[in-house]
Protein backbone atom coordinates (compact mmCIF):
# COMPACT_ATOMS: atom_id res chain seq x y z
CA UNK A 1 0.00 0.00 0.00
CA UNK A 2 1.19 3.59 -0.52
CA UNK A 3 3.06 5.04 2.44
CA UNK A 4 1.72 8.53 3.10
CA UNK A 5 -0.95 10.95 1.96
CA UNK A 6 -1.49 11.91 -1.70
CA UNK A 7 0.30 15.17 -2.48
CA UNK A 8 2.53 15.05 0.60
CA UNK A 9 6.20 14.18 0.87
CA UNK A 10 7.57 12.27 3.87
CA UNK A 11 10.67 13.39 5.77
CA UNK A 12 12.29 13.41 9.22
CA UNK A 13 11.81 9.63 9.14
CA UNK A 14 12.52 7.60 12.28
CA UNK A 15 12.50 3.79 12.66
CA UNK A 16 11.54 2.60 16.14
CA UNK A 17 14.07 0.58 18.13
CA UNK A 18 11.79 -2.49 18.02
CA UNK A 19 11.72 -2.28 14.17
CA UNK A 20 7.93 -2.20 14.10
CA UNK A 21 7.12 1.45 13.37
CA UNK A 22 8.21 4.16 10.98
CA UNK A 23 7.33 7.73 11.85
CA UNK A 24 7.99 11.17 10.43
CA UNK A 25 6.61 14.44 9.09
CA UNK A 26 4.47 14.78 5.94
CA UNK A 27 3.99 18.05 4.06
CA UNK A 28 3.34 19.29 0.56
CA UNK A 29 6.67 21.10 0.16
CA UNK A 30 9.02 20.12 3.01
CA UNK A 31 7.56 22.91 5.14
CA UNK A 32 6.10 22.22 8.60
CA UNK A 33 3.53 19.47 8.36
CA UNK A 34 1.72 16.63 10.10
CA UNK A 35 3.13 13.71 12.08
CA UNK A 36 2.54 10.16 10.88
CA UNK A 37 3.28 6.58 11.87
CA UNK A 38 3.36 3.41 9.78
CA UNK A 39 2.92 0.02 11.46
CA UNK A 40 5.16 -2.42 9.56
CA UNK A 41 3.34 -5.41 11.08
CA UNK A 42 -0.19 -4.41 10.06
CA UNK A 43 0.71 -2.09 7.14
CA UNK A 44 -1.39 0.60 8.75
CA UNK A 45 -0.65 4.31 8.23
CA UNK A 46 -2.03 6.69 10.90
CA UNK A 47 -1.69 10.29 12.01
CA UNK A 48 0.08 11.29 15.22
CA UNK A 49 -0.33 14.57 17.14
CA UNK A 50 -3.71 15.11 15.51
CA UNK A 51 -4.16 18.67 16.74
CA UNK A 52 -1.07 20.06 14.97
CA UNK A 53 0.01 20.55 11.36
CA UNK A 54 3.01 22.79 12.06
CA UNK A 55 5.62 20.17 13.03
CA UNK A 56 9.24 20.15 11.86
CA UNK A 57 10.83 17.03 13.36
CA UNK A 58 9.99 14.06 15.56
CA UNK A 59 11.41 11.02 17.30
CA UNK A 60 9.73 7.93 18.73
CA UNK A 61 10.64 6.67 22.18
CA UNK A 62 12.51 3.32 22.13
CA UNK A 63 9.31 1.47 23.07
CA UNK A 64 7.37 3.48 20.43
CA UNK A 65 4.72 4.43 23.02
CA UNK A 66 5.63 8.13 23.03
CA UNK A 67 6.44 10.63 20.33
CA UNK A 68 8.45 13.82 20.70
CA UNK A 69 8.00 16.58 18.11
CA UNK A 70 9.16 20.14 17.50
CA UNK A 71 6.74 22.58 15.93
CA UNK A 72 5.57 26.14 15.59
CA UNK A 73 7.24 29.10 13.89
CA UNK A 74 6.00 32.17 15.78
CA UNK A 75 6.04 30.26 19.09
CA UNK A 76 8.35 27.23 18.67
CA UNK A 77 7.74 24.32 21.04
CA UNK A 78 8.79 20.80 21.93
CA UNK A 79 5.87 18.52 22.73
CA UNK A 80 5.63 14.97 24.07
CA UNK A 81 2.61 12.78 23.40
CA UNK A 82 1.35 9.40 24.57
CA UNK A 83 0.82 7.51 21.30
CA UNK A 84 -1.34 4.76 22.79
CA UNK A 85 -3.86 7.13 24.41
CA UNK A 86 -3.38 10.13 22.05
CA UNK A 87 -2.66 12.26 25.11
CA UNK A 88 -0.43 15.31 25.51
CA UNK A 89 2.17 14.67 28.22
CA UNK A 90 3.94 18.04 28.23
CA UNK A 91 4.90 20.94 25.97
CA UNK A 92 7.74 23.41 26.53
CA UNK A 93 8.82 26.54 24.62
CA UNK A 94 11.99 26.64 22.49
CA UNK A 95 14.24 29.55 21.61
CA UNK A 96 13.65 29.43 17.88
CA UNK A 97 12.66 26.66 15.50
CA UNK A 98 13.94 23.40 16.96
CA UNK A 99 15.06 20.03 15.69
CA UNK A 100 15.08 16.74 17.58
CA UNK A 101 18.57 15.26 17.43
CA UNK A 102 18.68 12.19 19.68
CA UNK A 103 16.88 10.17 22.32
CA UNK A 104 18.63 8.03 24.90
CA UNK A 105 18.18 4.25 24.68
CA UNK A 106 16.43 4.21 28.05
CA UNK A 107 13.91 6.77 26.74
CA UNK A 108 14.59 9.22 29.58
CA UNK A 109 16.32 12.07 27.70
CA UNK A 110 15.89 13.88 24.39
CA UNK A 111 18.33 16.30 22.74
CA UNK A 112 17.09 19.30 20.75
CA UNK A 113 18.85 22.11 18.90
CA UNK A 114 17.45 25.60 18.39
CA UNK A 115 18.83 29.13 18.08
CA UNK A 116 20.17 28.97 21.63
CA UNK A 117 22.26 25.86 20.92
CA UNK A 118 21.76 22.36 22.34
CA UNK A 119 19.38 21.38 25.14
CA UNK A 120 18.84 18.01 26.79
CA UNK A 121 15.35 17.55 28.24
CA UNK A 122 13.95 15.06 30.71
CA UNK A 123 11.60 12.99 28.55
CA UNK A 124 9.26 12.34 31.48
CA UNK A 125 8.41 15.94 32.44
CA UNK A 126 10.07 18.23 29.87
CA UNK A 127 12.52 19.76 32.36
CA UNK A 128 15.74 21.10 30.80
CA UNK A 129 18.64 19.06 32.19
CA UNK A 130 21.46 20.76 30.30
CA UNK A 131 21.71 23.64 27.86
CA UNK A 132 24.78 24.92 26.04
CA UNK A 133 25.50 27.24 23.11
CA UNK A 134 27.34 25.67 20.18
CA UNK A 135 30.25 27.69 18.78
CA UNK A 136 30.64 26.25 15.29
CA UNK A 137 30.92 27.43 11.71
CA UNK A 138 29.45 24.12 10.53
CA UNK A 139 25.73 24.42 9.64
CA UNK A 140 23.54 22.74 12.30
CA UNK A 141 22.06 20.43 9.68
CA UNK A 142 25.48 18.79 9.32
CA UNK A 143 26.04 18.12 13.02
CA UNK A 144 26.20 14.55 14.29
CA UNK A 145 24.56 14.17 17.72
CA UNK A 146 24.03 11.24 20.07
CA UNK A 147 23.05 10.61 23.69
CA UNK A 148 24.57 7.82 25.75
CA UNK A 149 22.16 4.98 26.59
CA UNK A 150 21.42 6.40 30.06
CA UNK A 151 21.47 10.03 28.91
CA UNK A 152 24.45 10.91 31.14
CA UNK A 153 26.59 12.03 28.19
CA UNK A 154 25.97 14.01 25.02
CA UNK A 155 28.29 13.94 21.99
CA UNK A 156 28.39 16.36 19.06
CA UNK A 157 30.49 16.18 15.87
CA UNK A 158 30.61 19.35 13.80
CA UNK A 159 33.13 18.33 11.09
CA UNK A 160 35.98 19.91 13.10
CA UNK A 161 36.05 18.23 16.51
CA UNK A 162 33.92 15.91 18.66
CA UNK A 163 32.77 17.31 22.01
CA UNK A 164 31.43 15.11 24.82
CA UNK A 165 29.48 16.70 27.69
CA UNK A 166 28.43 15.36 31.05
CA UNK A 167 24.70 16.15 30.98
CA UNK A 168 24.42 16.19 34.79
CA UNK A 169 27.05 18.88 35.29
CA UNK A 170 26.86 20.51 31.84
CA UNK A 171 30.67 20.42 31.66
CA UNK A 172 32.75 19.30 28.69
CA UNK A 173 34.27 15.91 29.43
CA UNK A 174 36.29 15.39 26.24
CA UNK A 175 37.33 17.14 23.04
CA UNK A 176 38.24 14.39 20.62
CA UNK A 177 40.54 15.11 17.69
CA UNK A 178 38.46 13.78 14.82
CA UNK A 179 36.86 15.84 12.05
CA UNK A 180 33.84 13.58 12.25
CA UNK A 181 30.34 13.74 10.80
CA UNK A 182 28.68 11.14 13.01
CA UNK A 183 28.89 9.89 16.60
CA UNK A 184 27.46 6.74 18.20
CA UNK A 185 27.72 5.67 21.85
CA UNK A 186 28.24 1.98 22.53
CA UNK A 187 25.30 0.15 24.16
CA UNK A 188 27.20 -0.01 27.47
CA UNK A 189 28.00 3.73 27.30
CA UNK A 190 31.72 3.16 27.85
CA UNK A 191 32.97 4.05 24.37
CA UNK A 192 32.10 6.28 21.44
CA UNK A 193 32.45 5.75 17.70
CA UNK A 194 33.21 8.79 15.57
CA UNK A 195 32.96 8.61 11.81
CA UNK A 196 33.82 10.52 8.63
CA UNK A 197 36.05 9.07 5.90
CA UNK A 198 37.39 6.80 8.65
CA UNK A 199 36.09 5.51 11.98
CA UNK A 200 37.70 5.66 15.40
CA UNK A 201 36.58 4.31 18.75
CA UNK A 202 37.25 6.24 21.96
CA UNK A 203 37.46 5.11 25.59
CA UNK A 204 35.24 7.57 27.45
CA UNK A 205 36.96 6.98 30.79
CA UNK A 206 40.29 8.23 29.41
CA UNK A 207 39.40 10.01 26.13
CA UNK A 208 42.02 7.89 24.34
CA UNK A 209 41.79 6.15 20.97
CA UNK A 210 40.98 2.44 21.13
CA UNK A 211 42.01 1.50 17.58
CA UNK A 212 45.71 1.66 16.77
CA UNK A 213 44.65 2.33 13.19
CA UNK A 214 41.31 3.87 12.30
CA UNK A 215 39.28 1.42 10.23
CA UNK A 216 36.74 1.56 7.40
CA UNK A 217 38.75 4.23 5.53
CA UNK A 218 36.79 5.40 2.48
CA UNK A 219 37.01 8.26 0.03
CA UNK A 220 33.54 9.46 1.03
CA UNK A 221 32.25 9.92 4.55
CA UNK A 222 30.09 7.40 6.37
CA UNK A 223 26.40 8.33 6.57
CA UNK A 224 25.25 5.88 9.27
CA UNK A 225 26.70 4.37 12.45
CA UNK A 226 24.39 2.06 14.42
CA UNK A 227 25.33 -0.56 16.99
CA UNK A 228 23.59 -3.86 17.58
CA UNK A 229 21.97 -3.90 21.02
CA UNK A 230 24.53 -6.40 22.35
CA UNK A 231 27.42 -4.19 21.22
CA UNK A 232 29.10 -6.83 19.06
CA UNK A 233 28.28 -5.49 15.60
CA UNK A 234 28.04 -2.18 13.78
CA UNK A 235 25.81 -1.16 10.87
CA UNK A 236 27.36 1.37 8.48
CA UNK A 237 26.14 3.09 5.38
CA UNK A 238 28.41 4.62 2.74
CA UNK A 239 27.78 6.69 -0.39
CA UNK A 240 28.73 4.71 -3.46
CA UNK A 241 31.74 6.22 -5.17
CA UNK A 242 30.98 7.32 -8.74
CA UNK A 243 33.08 9.52 -11.02
CA UNK A 244 31.99 12.83 -12.53
CA UNK A 245 30.49 16.08 -11.32
CA UNK A 246 27.14 14.38 -10.71
CA UNK A 247 28.63 11.72 -8.42
CA UNK A 248 25.76 10.41 -6.30
CA UNK A 249 25.95 11.14 -2.59
CA UNK A 250 23.09 8.79 -1.76
CA UNK A 251 23.79 6.34 1.02
CA UNK A 252 23.56 3.06 -0.86
CA UNK A 253 26.14 0.59 0.51
CA UNK A 254 25.14 -1.11 3.75
CA UNK A 255 27.70 -3.03 5.77
CA UNK A 256 27.74 -5.01 9.03
CA UNK A 257 31.02 -5.19 10.96
CA UNK A 258 32.37 -7.31 13.78
CA UNK A 259 33.40 -4.65 16.31
CA UNK A 260 36.04 -6.70 18.14
CA UNK A 261 37.82 -7.74 14.95
CA UNK A 262 37.07 -4.63 12.85
CA UNK A 263 36.06 -7.01 10.07
CA UNK A 264 33.25 -6.79 7.53
CA UNK A 265 30.83 -9.72 7.88
CA UNK A 266 28.17 -8.58 5.38
CA UNK A 267 27.57 -5.89 2.83
CA UNK A 268 24.92 -5.16 0.21
CA UNK A 269 24.68 -2.49 -2.47
CA UNK A 270 21.34 -0.68 -2.54
CA UNK A 271 19.73 0.50 -5.77
CA UNK A 272 18.24 3.52 -4.04
CA UNK A 273 19.36 5.67 -1.15
CA UNK A 274 18.97 4.26 2.35
CA UNK A 275 16.62 6.52 4.29
CA UNK A 276 17.01 4.70 7.60
CA UNK A 277 18.03 1.24 8.83
CA UNK A 278 18.43 -0.79 12.02
CA UNK A 279 20.19 -3.94 13.21
CA UNK A 280 18.37 -6.54 15.27
CA UNK A 281 19.68 -6.97 18.86
CA UNK A 282 22.34 -9.54 17.86
CA UNK A 283 23.31 -7.93 14.58
CA UNK A 284 22.05 -10.81 12.42
CA UNK A 285 19.37 -8.97 10.43
CA UNK A 286 19.09 -5.55 8.87
CA UNK A 287 15.83 -3.73 8.24
CA UNK A 288 16.18 -0.80 5.83
CA UNK A 289 13.89 1.78 4.26
CA UNK A 290 14.98 2.69 0.72
CA UNK A 291 14.20 5.70 -1.41
CA UNK A 292 13.55 4.69 -5.00
CA UNK A 293 12.20 8.12 -5.94
BAKOL-909441 format. One record per residue (C-alpha): residue number from 1; x, y, z. Coordinates in pm, whole numbers, plus 50000, padded with zeros to 5 digits. Example, Ala and Ser with C-alpha at 12.3 -4.5 7.8 and 13.67 -1.06 7.14 Angstrom:
REM residues 2
nr 1, X 51230, Y 49550, Z 50780;
nr 2, X 51367, Y 49894, Z 50714;
***
This chain:
REM residues 293
nr 1, X 50000, Y 50000, Z 50000;
nr 2, X 50119, Y 50359, Z 49948;
nr 3, X 50306, Y 50504, Z 50244;
nr 4, X 50172, Y 50853, Z 50310;
nr 5, X 49905, Y 51095, Z 50196;
nr 6, X 49851, Y 51191, Z 49830;
nr 7, X 50030, Y 51517, Z 49752;
nr 8, X 50253, Y 51505, Z 50060;
nr 9, X 50620, Y 51418, Z 50087;
nr 10, X 50757, Y 51227, Z 50387;
nr 11, X 51067, Y 51339, Z 50577;
nr 12, X 51229, Y 51341, Z 50922;
nr 13, X 51181, Y 50963, Z 50914;
nr 14, X 51252, Y 50760, Z 51228;
nr 15, X 51250, Y 50379, Z 51266;
nr 16, X 51154, Y 50260, Z 51614;
nr 17, X 51407, Y 50058, Z 51813;
nr 18, X 51179, Y 49751, Z 51802;
nr 19, X 51172, Y 49772, Z 51417;
nr 20, X 50793, Y 49780, Z 51410;
nr 21, X 50712, Y 50145, Z 51337;
nr 22, X 50821, Y 50416, Z 51098;
nr 23, X 50733, Y 50773, Z 51185;
nr 24, X 50799, Y 51117, Z 51043;
nr 25, X 50661, Y 51444, Z 50909;
nr 26, X 50447, Y 51478, Z 50594;
nr 27, X 50399, Y 51805, Z 50406;
nr 28, X 50334, Y 51929, Z 50056;
nr 29, X 50667, Y 52110, Z 50016;
nr 30, X 50902, Y 52012, Z 50301;
nr 31, X 50756, Y 52291, Z 50514;
nr 32, X 50610, Y 52222, Z 50860;
nr 33, X 50353, Y 51947, Z 50836;
nr 34, X 50172, Y 51663, Z 51010;
nr 35, X 50313, Y 51371, Z 51208;
nr 36, X 50254, Y 51016, Z 51088;
nr 37, X 50328, Y 50658, Z 51187;
nr 38, X 50336, Y 50341, Z 50978;
nr 39, X 50292, Y 50002, Z 51146;
nr 40, X 50516, Y 49758, Z 50956;
nr 41, X 50334, Y 49459, Z 51108;
nr 42, X 49981, Y 49559, Z 51006;
nr 43, X 50071, Y 49791, Z 50714;
nr 44, X 49861, Y 50060, Z 50875;
nr 45, X 49935, Y 50431, Z 50823;
nr 46, X 49797, Y 50669, Z 51090;
nr 47, X 49831, Y 51029, Z 51201;
nr 48, X 50008, Y 51129, Z 51522;
nr 49, X 49967, Y 51457, Z 51714;
nr 50, X 49629, Y 51511, Z 51551;
nr 51, X 49584, Y 51867, Z 51674;
nr 52, X 49893, Y 52006, Z 51497;
nr 53, X 50001, Y 52055, Z 51136;
nr 54, X 50301, Y 52279, Z 51206;
nr 55, X 50562, Y 52017, Z 51303;
nr 56, X 50924, Y 52015, Z 51186;
nr 57, X 51083, Y 51703, Z 51336;
nr 58, X 50999, Y 51406, Z 51556;
nr 59, X 51141, Y 51102, Z 51730;
nr 60, X 50973, Y 50793, Z 51873;
nr 61, X 51064, Y 50667, Z 52218;
nr 62, X 51251, Y 50332, Z 52213;
nr 63, X 50931, Y 50147, Z 52307;
nr 64, X 50737, Y 50348, Z 52043;
nr 65, X 50472, Y 50443, Z 52302;
nr 66, X 50563, Y 50813, Z 52303;
nr 67, X 50644, Y 51063, Z 52033;
nr 68, X 50845, Y 51382, Z 52070;
nr 69, X 50800, Y 51658, Z 51811;
nr 70, X 50916, Y 52014, Z 51750;
nr 71, X 50674, Y 52258, Z 51593;
nr 72, X 50557, Y 52614, Z 51559;
nr 73, X 50724, Y 52910, Z 51389;
nr 74, X 50600, Y 53217, Z 51578;
nr 75, X 50604, Y 53026, Z 51909;
nr 76, X 50835, Y 52723, Z 51867;
nr 77, X 50774, Y 52432, Z 52104;
nr 78, X 50879, Y 52080, Z 52193;
nr 79, X 50587, Y 51852, Z 52273;
nr 80, X 50563, Y 51497, Z 52407;
nr 81, X 50261, Y 51278, Z 52340;
nr 82, X 50135, Y 50940, Z 52457;
nr 83, X 50082, Y 50751, Z 52130;
nr 84, X 49866, Y 50476, Z 52279;
nr 85, X 49614, Y 50713, Z 52441;
nr 86, X 49662, Y 51013, Z 52205;
nr 87, X 49734, Y 51226, Z 52511;
nr 88, X 49957, Y 51531, Z 52551;
nr 89, X 50217, Y 51467, Z 52822;
nr 90, X 50394, Y 51804, Z 52823;
nr 91, X 50490, Y 52094, Z 52597;
nr 92, X 50774, Y 52341, Z 52653;
nr 93, X 50882, Y 52654, Z 52462;
nr 94, X 51199, Y 52664, Z 52249;
nr 95, X 51424, Y 52955, Z 52161;
nr 96, X 51365, Y 52943, Z 51788;
nr 97, X 51266, Y 52666, Z 51550;
nr 98, X 51394, Y 52340, Z 51696;
nr 99, X 51506, Y 52003, Z 51569;
nr 100, X 51508, Y 51674, Z 51758;
nr 101, X 51857, Y 51526, Z 51743;
nr 102, X 51868, Y 51219, Z 51968;
nr 103, X 51688, Y 51017, Z 52232;
nr 104, X 51863, Y 50803, Z 52490;
nr 105, X 51818, Y 50425, Z 52468;
nr 106, X 51643, Y 50421, Z 52805;
nr 107, X 51391, Y 50677, Z 52674;
nr 108, X 51459, Y 50922, Z 52958;
nr 109, X 51632, Y 51207, Z 52770;
nr 110, X 51589, Y 51388, Z 52439;
nr 111, X 51833, Y 51630, Z 52274;
nr 112, X 51709, Y 51930, Z 52075;
nr 113, X 51885, Y 52211, Z 51890;
nr 114, X 51745, Y 52560, Z 51839;
nr 115, X 51883, Y 52913, Z 51808;
nr 116, X 52017, Y 52897, Z 52163;
nr 117, X 52226, Y 52586, Z 52092;
nr 118, X 52176, Y 52236, Z 52234;
nr 119, X 51938, Y 52138, Z 52514;
nr 120, X 51884, Y 51801, Z 52679;
nr 121, X 51535, Y 51755, Z 52824;
nr 122, X 51395, Y 51506, Z 53071;
nr 123, X 51160, Y 51299, Z 52855;
nr 124, X 50926, Y 51234, Z 53148;
nr 125, X 50841, Y 51594, Z 53244;
nr 126, X 51007, Y 51823, Z 52987;
nr 127, X 51252, Y 51976, Z 53236;
nr 128, X 51574, Y 52110, Z 53080;
nr 129, X 51864, Y 51906, Z 53219;
nr 130, X 52146, Y 52076, Z 53030;
nr 131, X 52171, Y 52364, Z 52786;
nr 132, X 52478, Y 52492, Z 52604;
nr 133, X 52550, Y 52724, Z 52311;
nr 134, X 52734, Y 52567, Z 52018;
nr 135, X 53025, Y 52769, Z 51878;
nr 136, X 53064, Y 52625, Z 51529;
nr 137, X 53092, Y 52743, Z 51171;
nr 138, X 52945, Y 52412, Z 51053;
nr 139, X 52573, Y 52442, Z 50964;
nr 140, X 52354, Y 52274, Z 51230;
nr 141, X 52206, Y 52043, Z 50968;
nr 142, X 52548, Y 51879, Z 50932;
nr 143, X 52604, Y 51812, Z 51302;
nr 144, X 52620, Y 51455, Z 51429;
nr 145, X 52456, Y 51417, Z 51772;
nr 146, X 52403, Y 51124, Z 52007;
nr 147, X 52305, Y 51061, Z 52369;
nr 148, X 52457, Y 50782, Z 52575;
nr 149, X 52216, Y 50498, Z 52659;
nr 150, X 52142, Y 50640, Z 53006;
nr 151, X 52147, Y 51003, Z 52891;
nr 152, X 52445, Y 51091, Z 53114;
nr 153, X 52659, Y 51203, Z 52819;
nr 154, X 52597, Y 51401, Z 52502;
nr 155, X 52829, Y 51394, Z 52199;
nr 156, X 52839, Y 51636, Z 51906;
nr 157, X 53049, Y 51618, Z 51587;
nr 158, X 53061, Y 51935, Z 51380;
nr 159, X 53313, Y 51833, Z 51109;
nr 160, X 53598, Y 51991, Z 51310;
nr 161, X 53605, Y 51823, Z 51651;
nr 162, X 53392, Y 51591, Z 51866;
nr 163, X 53277, Y 51731, Z 52201;
nr 164, X 53143, Y 51511, Z 52482;
nr 165, X 52948, Y 51670, Z 52769;
nr 166, X 52843, Y 51536, Z 53105;
nr 167, X 52470, Y 51615, Z 53098;
nr 168, X 52442, Y 51619, Z 53479;
nr 169, X 52705, Y 51888, Z 53529;
nr 170, X 52686, Y 52051, Z 53184;
nr 171, X 53067, Y 52042, Z 53166;
nr 172, X 53275, Y 51930, Z 52869;
nr 173, X 53427, Y 51591, Z 52943;
nr 174, X 53629, Y 51539, Z 52624;
nr 175, X 53733, Y 51714, Z 52304;
nr 176, X 53824, Y 51439, Z 52062;
nr 177, X 54054, Y 51511, Z 51769;
nr 178, X 53846, Y 51378, Z 51482;
nr 179, X 53686, Y 51584, Z 51205;
nr 180, X 53384, Y 51358, Z 51225;
nr 181, X 53034, Y 51374, Z 51080;
nr 182, X 52868, Y 51114, Z 51301;
nr 183, X 52889, Y 50989, Z 51660;
nr 184, X 52746, Y 50674, Z 51820;
nr 185, X 52772, Y 50567, Z 52185;
nr 186, X 52824, Y 50198, Z 52253;
nr 187, X 52530, Y 50015, Z 52416;
nr 188, X 52720, Y 49999, Z 52747;
nr 189, X 52800, Y 50373, Z 52730;
nr 190, X 53172, Y 50316, Z 52785;
nr 191, X 53297, Y 50405, Z 52437;
nr 192, X 53210, Y 50628, Z 52144;
nr 193, X 53245, Y 50575, Z 51770;
nr 194, X 53321, Y 50879, Z 51557;
nr 195, X 53296, Y 50861, Z 51181;
nr 196, X 53382, Y 51052, Z 50863;
nr 197, X 53605, Y 50907, Z 50590;
nr 198, X 53739, Y 50680, Z 50865;
nr 199, X 53609, Y 50551, Z 51198;
nr 200, X 53770, Y 50566, Z 51540;
nr 201, X 53658, Y 50431, Z 51875;
nr 202, X 53725, Y 50624, Z 52196;
nr 203, X 53746, Y 50511, Z 52559;
nr 204, X 53524, Y 50757, Z 52745;
nr 205, X 53696, Y 50698, Z 53079;
nr 206, X 54029, Y 50823, Z 52941;
nr 207, X 53940, Y 51001, Z 52613;
nr 208, X 54202, Y 50789, Z 52434;
nr 209, X 54179, Y 50615, Z 52097;
nr 210, X 54098, Y 50244, Z 52113;
nr 211, X 54201, Y 50150, Z 51758;
nr 212, X 54571, Y 50166, Z 51677;
nr 213, X 54465, Y 50233, Z 51319;
nr 214, X 54131, Y 50387, Z 51230;
nr 215, X 53928, Y 50142, Z 51023;
nr 216, X 53674, Y 50156, Z 50740;
nr 217, X 53875, Y 50423, Z 50553;
nr 218, X 53679, Y 50540, Z 50248;
nr 219, X 53701, Y 50826, Z 50003;
nr 220, X 53354, Y 50946, Z 50103;
nr 221, X 53225, Y 50992, Z 50455;
nr 222, X 53009, Y 50740, Z 50637;
nr 223, X 52640, Y 50833, Z 50657;
nr 224, X 52525, Y 50588, Z 50927;
nr 225, X 52670, Y 50437, Z 51245;
nr 226, X 52439, Y 50206, Z 51442;
nr 227, X 52533, Y 49944, Z 51699;
nr 228, X 52359, Y 49614, Z 51758;
nr 229, X 52197, Y 49610, Z 52102;
nr 230, X 52453, Y 49360, Z 52235;
nr 231, X 52742, Y 49581, Z 52122;
nr 232, X 52910, Y 49317, Z 51906;
nr 233, X 52828, Y 49451, Z 51560;
nr 234, X 52804, Y 49782, Z 51378;
nr 235, X 52581, Y 49884, Z 51087;
nr 236, X 52736, Y 50137, Z 50848;
nr 237, X 52614, Y 50309, Z 50538;
nr 238, X 52841, Y 50462, Z 50274;
nr 239, X 52778, Y 50669, Z 49961;
nr 240, X 52873, Y 50471, Z 49654;
nr 241, X 53174, Y 50622, Z 49483;
nr 242, X 53098, Y 50732, Z 49126;
nr 243, X 53308, Y 50952, Z 48898;
nr 244, X 53199, Y 51283, Z 48747;
nr 245, X 53049, Y 51608, Z 48868;
nr 246, X 52714, Y 51438, Z 48929;
nr 247, X 52863, Y 51172, Z 49158;
nr 248, X 52576, Y 51041, Z 49370;
nr 249, X 52595, Y 51114, Z 49741;
nr 250, X 52309, Y 50879, Z 49824;
nr 251, X 52379, Y 50634, Z 50102;
nr 252, X 52356, Y 50306, Z 49914;
nr 253, X 52614, Y 50059, Z 50051;
nr 254, X 52514, Y 49889, Z 50375;
nr 255, X 52770, Y 49697, Z 50577;
nr 256, X 52774, Y 49499, Z 50903;
nr 257, X 53102, Y 49481, Z 51096;
nr 258, X 53237, Y 49269, Z 51378;
nr 259, X 53340, Y 49535, Z 51631;
nr 260, X 53604, Y 49330, Z 51814;
nr 261, X 53782, Y 49226, Z 51495;
nr 262, X 53707, Y 49537, Z 51285;
nr 263, X 53606, Y 49299, Z 51007;
nr 264, X 53325, Y 49321, Z 50753;
nr 265, X 53083, Y 49028, Z 50788;
nr 266, X 52817, Y 49142, Z 50538;
nr 267, X 52757, Y 49411, Z 50283;
nr 268, X 52492, Y 49484, Z 50021;
nr 269, X 52468, Y 49751, Z 49753;
nr 270, X 52134, Y 49932, Z 49746;
nr 271, X 51973, Y 50050, Z 49423;
nr 272, X 51824, Y 50352, Z 49596;
nr 273, X 51936, Y 50567, Z 49885;
nr 274, X 51897, Y 50426, Z 50235;
nr 275, X 51662, Y 50652, Z 50429;
nr 276, X 51701, Y 50470, Z 50760;
nr 277, X 51803, Y 50124, Z 50883;
nr 278, X 51843, Y 49921, Z 51202;
nr 279, X 52019, Y 49606, Z 51321;
nr 280, X 51837, Y 49346, Z 51527;
nr 281, X 51968, Y 49303, Z 51886;
nr 282, X 52234, Y 49046, Z 51786;
nr 283, X 52331, Y 49207, Z 51458;
nr 284, X 52205, Y 48919, Z 51242;
nr 285, X 51937, Y 49103, Z 51043;
nr 286, X 51909, Y 49445, Z 50887;
nr 287, X 51583, Y 49627, Z 50824;
nr 288, X 51618, Y 49920, Z 50583;
nr 289, X 51389, Y 50178, Z 50426;
nr 290, X 51498, Y 50269, Z 50072;
nr 291, X 51420, Y 50570, Z 49859;
nr 292, X 51355, Y 50469, Z 49500;
nr 293, X 51220, Y 50812, Z 49406;
***
